Amino acid sequence: MNRLQIKPRTLRKSVGILGVSMPVILGVYGRLTSNLQTSISAYYDTAAGSVFAGTLFAVGFYLLAYKGYDKTDDILGDIACVCAISVAVFPHEGWTKLIHFSAAAILFLTLAAFCYQFTRSNTAPRMRPRGKRRRNAVYWICGASIILGILAIAVSKMALKSIIPETWPVVFVIETVMLLTFGVSWFVKGSRLPCLR
C-alpha cells in the first residue's frame, strides 16, 4: 500500500522546489529587512520563522510519503522526516541547541544519502542510457556538495572560529549551497529535462 497517493514525480519536484526556495526566500527577506542572519537556523527567531518551520514540516512529510527504489529509501525518508521536524520544533539556543544541530547534521547526511540512492539502477553501468549517466553525475555532485558543506561548517565553527567574524553569514552561505544542491537533485529526479534524458 502506498504511503500517500501523490505521484512520485510530482512529489520529487515538490521537494526539489521547497529545497531551492527556502534559502532564497530567507535570503531575500534578510536583505529587504536589513536582517540577514548568519545561518538559516537563525531565522527561527525572526518574522520569517514561519517560512523556516513550515518548509521543514512540508519537506519532512513529503519525505515520509516518498516511495523510492527500495526499503532503504523508506528508512531514509523516515529519518529525514523526524530530523526535519526536530529542526523546526527545537530552537537553536538553550538546552535544545544540541537536539537542533544534531538533527540538522543527520538531516543533511540523509539528504546526501538520497543523492546516492538516486544513482541506483537494475542495469549495469555500461548499459545505462546516456541520460541516466548524466543524471547520476548530477546526483554524485549534489551528494558530494552536501558532504563537503557539512565539513565546511564544522571547520568554520571550530578551526576558523577565531578568524571569521561572527557577523559574517558564512554558515548561511554554506547551508544555502547545500539546500540548493539538495533541491536540484530532487528536481532532476522528478523532471524530464531534455538535456538529461
SULCORUR-V302145 format. One record per residue. N is the residue number from 1. RES is the residue in one letter. PHI is phi in whole degrees, -180 to 180 (none if undefined). NEAR is the number of other ideal C-beta (glycine too) atoms within 12 Angstrom. Layout:
n=N res=RES phi=PHI near=NEAR
n=N res=RES phi=PHI near=NEAR
This chain:
n=1 res=M phi=none near=5
n=2 res=N phi=-69 near=13
n=3 res=R phi=-65 near=20
n=4 res=L phi=-153 near=19
n=5 res=Q phi=-82 near=11
n=6 res=I phi=-125 near=21
n=7 res=K phi=-59 near=15
n=8 res=P phi=-52 near=24
n=9 res=R phi=-66 near=19
n=10 res=T phi=-66 near=21
n=11 res=L phi=-63 near=32
n=12 res=R phi=-62 near=36
n=13 res=K phi=-64 near=26
n=14 res=S phi=-64 near=30
n=15 res=V phi=-62 near=45
n=16 res=G phi=-61 near=37
n=17 res=I phi=-64 near=27
n=18 res=L phi=-64 near=35
n=19 res=G phi=-62 near=45
n=20 res=V phi=-76 near=30
n=21 res=S phi=-76 near=27
n=22 res=M phi=-59 near=39
n=23 res=P phi=-64 near=37
n=24 res=V phi=-66 near=23
n=25 res=I phi=-63 near=27
n=26 res=L phi=-66 near=39
n=27 res=G phi=-65 near=30
n=28 res=V phi=-64 near=18
n=29 res=Y phi=-59 near=27
n=30 res=G phi=-62 near=28
n=31 res=R phi=-70 near=16
n=32 res=L phi=-68 near=14
n=33 res=T phi=-102 near=15
n=34 res=S phi=54 near=9
n=35 res=N phi=-130 near=21
n=36 res=L phi=-68 near=25
n=37 res=Q phi=-92 near=34
n=38 res=T phi=-81 near=27
n=39 res=S phi=-152 near=37
n=40 res=I phi=-67 near=46
n=41 res=S phi=-62 near=38
n=42 res=A phi=-66 near=27
n=43 res=Y phi=-74 near=39
n=44 res=Y phi=-53 near=31
n=45 res=D phi=-97 near=18
n=46 res=T phi=-109 near=25
n=47 res=A phi=-66 near=17
n=48 res=A phi=-90 near=30
n=49 res=G phi=-59 near=24
n=50 res=S phi=-68 near=20
n=51 res=V phi=-66 near=27
n=52 res=F phi=-57 near=41
n=53 res=A phi=-69 near=29
n=54 res=G phi=-62 near=23
n=55 res=T phi=-65 near=35
n=56 res=L phi=-64 near=39
n=57 res=F phi=-64 near=24
n=58 res=A phi=-62 near=27
n=59 res=V phi=-61 near=41
n=60 res=G phi=-59 near=32
n=61 res=F phi=-71 near=27
n=62 res=Y phi=-63 near=34
n=63 res=L phi=-69 near=43
n=64 res=L phi=-65 near=28
n=65 res=A phi=-82 near=28
n=66 res=Y phi=-66 near=41
n=67 res=K phi=-116 near=26
n=68 res=G phi=-106 near=31
n=69 res=Y phi=-66 near=22
n=70 res=D phi=-155 near=14
n=71 res=K phi=-60 near=12
n=72 res=T phi=-58 near=20
n=73 res=D phi=-62 near=30
n=74 res=D phi=-63 near=22
n=75 res=I phi=-65 near=21
n=76 res=L phi=-61 near=32
n=77 res=G phi=-63 near=38
n=78 res=D phi=-63 near=25
n=79 res=I phi=-64 near=28
n=80 res=A phi=-62 near=40
n=81 res=C phi=-61 near=33
n=82 res=V phi=-61 near=27
n=83 res=C phi=-68 near=33
n=84 res=A phi=-62 near=41
n=85 res=I phi=-68 near=29
n=86 res=S phi=-64 near=29
n=87 res=V phi=-62 near=40
n=88 res=A phi=-73 near=35
n=89 res=V phi=-86 near=21
n=90 res=F phi=-96 near=26
n=91 res=P phi=-62 near=24
n=92 res=H phi=-92 near=30
n=93 res=E phi=-132 near=16
n=94 res=G phi=76 near=12
n=95 res=W phi=-71 near=10
n=96 res=T phi=-89 near=20
n=97 res=K phi=-57 near=17
n=98 res=L phi=-64 near=16
n=99 res=I phi=-64 near=24
n=100 res=H phi=-58 near=32
n=101 res=F phi=-74 near=28
n=102 res=S phi=-66 near=19
n=103 res=A phi=-64 near=31
n=104 res=A phi=-65 near=39
n=105 res=A phi=-64 near=29
n=106 res=I phi=-66 near=25
n=107 res=L phi=-60 near=39
n=108 res=F phi=-65 near=40
n=109 res=L phi=-63 near=26
n=110 res=T phi=-66 near=36
n=111 res=L phi=-65 near=48
n=112 res=A phi=-66 near=32
n=113 res=A phi=-62 near=32
n=114 res=F phi=-60 near=42
n=115 res=C phi=-57 near=39
n=116 res=Y phi=-75 near=27
n=117 res=Q phi=-64 near=32
n=118 res=F phi=-64 near=38
n=119 res=T phi=-81 near=28
n=120 res=R phi=-64 near=22
n=121 res=S phi=-163 near=20
n=122 res=N phi=-82 near=10
n=123 res=T phi=-95 near=13
n=124 res=A phi=-60 near=10
n=125 res=P phi=-49 near=13
n=126 res=R phi=-71 near=10
n=127 res=M phi=-96 near=11
n=128 res=R phi=-74 near=18
n=129 res=P phi=-61 near=16
n=130 res=R phi=-58 near=14
n=131 res=G phi=-62 near=19
n=132 res=K phi=-65 near=25
n=133 res=R phi=-65 near=21
n=134 res=R phi=-66 near=20
n=135 res=R phi=-63 near=33
n=136 res=N phi=-61 near=28
n=137 res=A phi=-61 near=22
n=138 res=V phi=-63 near=32
n=139 res=Y phi=-63 near=34
n=140 res=W phi=-63 near=23
n=141 res=I phi=-64 near=26
n=142 res=C phi=-65 near=40
n=143 res=G phi=-63 near=32
n=144 res=A phi=-64 near=22
n=145 res=S phi=-63 near=30
n=146 res=I phi=-67 near=38
n=147 res=I phi=-62 near=28
n=148 res=L phi=-63 near=20
n=149 res=G phi=-64 near=35
n=150 res=I phi=-60 near=31
n=151 res=L phi=-64 near=21
n=152 res=A phi=-64 near=24
n=153 res=I phi=-65 near=33
n=154 res=A phi=-61 near=20
n=155 res=V phi=-65 near=18
n=156 res=S phi=-66 near=27
n=157 res=K phi=-82 near=22
n=158 res=M phi=-111 near=13
n=159 res=A phi=-67 near=13
n=160 res=L phi=-107 near=18
n=161 res=K phi=-60 near=16
n=162 res=S phi=-81 near=10
n=163 res=I phi=-99 near=13
n=164 res=I phi=-83 near=21
n=165 res=P phi=-58 near=12
n=166 res=E phi=-63 near=17
n=167 res=T phi=-82 near=13
n=168 res=W phi=-74 near=18
n=169 res=P phi=-83 near=27
n=170 res=V phi=-62 near=25
n=171 res=V phi=-65 near=34
n=172 res=F phi=-59 near=33
n=173 res=V phi=-64 near=25
n=174 res=I phi=-64 near=33
n=175 res=E phi=-63 near=40
n=176 res=T phi=-63 near=33
n=177 res=V phi=-61 near=31
n=178 res=M phi=-64 near=40
n=179 res=L phi=-69 near=42
n=180 res=L phi=-64 near=31
n=181 res=T phi=-68 near=36
n=182 res=F phi=-60 near=48
n=183 res=G phi=-63 near=37
n=184 res=V phi=-62 near=34
n=185 res=S phi=-61 near=41
n=186 res=W phi=-74 near=42
n=187 res=F phi=-67 near=32
n=188 res=V phi=-64 near=37
n=189 res=K phi=-64 near=38
n=190 res=G phi=-97 near=30
n=191 res=S phi=-115 near=25
n=192 res=R phi=-118 near=15
n=193 res=L phi=-69 near=17
n=194 res=P phi=-53 near=8
n=195 res=C phi=-74 near=13
n=196 res=L phi=-118 near=24
n=197 res=R phi=-85 near=14
